[in-house]
Amino acid sequence: MAKKKAASKKTGKEVSSQGIILVYKADSQTATVLKEWLAGLADHVGAPVTVTLDMALKAFAEARGYKPMPRRRVR
């Protein structure tokens, strides 16, 4: 006899365990253009915007001989 699946404990109101560490602000004339450019870059790379930014920061640090970025915690 197959076991019954356990009921999910998710209520749809969970708060992400990730915190905001940076807010990028641009002037109103370029904010939309910059946001569209970043989304386009992420699409071109084939990754979400946050991963694209991680990739860029990692490359930037490496190019300047700075210590490696800490690993992201994956759930």
Secondary structure, 3 states (H helix, E strand, C coil): CCCCCCCCCCCCCCCCCCCCCCCCCCCCCCHHHHHHHHHHHHHHHCCCHHHHHHHHHHHHHHHCCCCCCCCCCCC
